[in-house]
Amino acid sequence: MIELQGVTKRFGSFAAVRQVSLHVSRGEIFGLLGANGAGKTTLIRMMCGILKPTEGTGTILGWDMIRDQQTIKENIGYMSQKFSLYPDLTVEENLRFYAHVYGVRQPVAERVESLLREFELTGVRKTRVSELSGGVRQRVAFASAIVHEPPLLFLDEPTSGVDPLTRRAFWEMLYQMADRGTTIVVTTHYMDEAERCDRMAWMNRGRIVAEGSLAELRRRFAPRVGNRKATLEEMFVYAMEEGEDHDGQDVG
């Protein structure tokens, strides 16, 4: 679903992403972890066809991430850090708008009704988005991102600022989508969410400094931390500090 080789993005003399190589398989939930400014959002925006890499090559769903940007954008779902909803439109109007933008083939009314039920939004269908709570807006944004049933979904800190119950419900929906074959790439600052991912990559200063499943990362980093039962947070902090010492080079 995703294949990257040596992808770099520079803004002037600043390298926001440096020499990233990545493989993500179908139906996988893949997490990107890193501090603010680590390069996660820039990397996702390149994979979504919004930004062109300065260097490197890659394919998204089999399409070239440089030549086929428009095609990639039409075939993936993307939920950004800032909800890309129209606040003056109602919940139903936002869903209908995105259904038309993405060229939903089945009857739009049918697809919108299905999403309203699935995301428990029928009671607020006529409510303007500006009047909704943060958790409900998040559900609307998520529904809008998958209105066209994309095979690949990018979520950039999708649960930031929402309550624990909403986060749990959100992840239950992600599991269901992954079980149906949807590939999901998600950035998060929450360690409990990262532990839910099939695999994850840790980013520091634009580079991936470690990658693997939680079990694989524990085998590599727990002995270095000095605790075979080290938490993900302890291992992540260790890797970030090592990454700083090695100028962002892979510490694994």
Sequence and secondary structure as in RCSB ss.txt:
>XXXX:A:sequence
MIELQGVTKRFGSFAAVRQVSLHVSRGEIFGLLGANGAGKTTLIRMMCGILKPTEGTGTILGWDMIRDQQTIKEN
IGYMSQKFSLYPDLTVEENLRFYAHVYGVRQPVAERVESLLREFELTGVRKTRVSELSGGVRQRVAFASAIVHEP
PLLFLDEPTSGVDPLTRRAFWEMLYQMADRGTTIVVTTHYMDEAERCDRMAWMNRGRIVAEGSLAELRRRFAPRV
GNRKATLEEMFVYAMEEGEDHDGQDVG
>XXXX:A:secstr
 EEEEEEEEEETTEEEEEEEEEEE TT EEEEE  TTSSHHHHHHHHTTSS  SEEEEEETTEETTTTHHHHHHH
EEEE SS    TTSBHHHHHHHHHHHTT  S HHHHHHHHHHHTT GGGTTSBGGGS HHHHHHHHHHHHTTT  
SEEEEESTTTT  HHHHHHHHHHHHHHHHTT EEEEE S HHHHTTSSEEEEEETTEEEEEE HHHHHHHHHHHH
T TT  HHHHHHHHHHHHHHTTT    
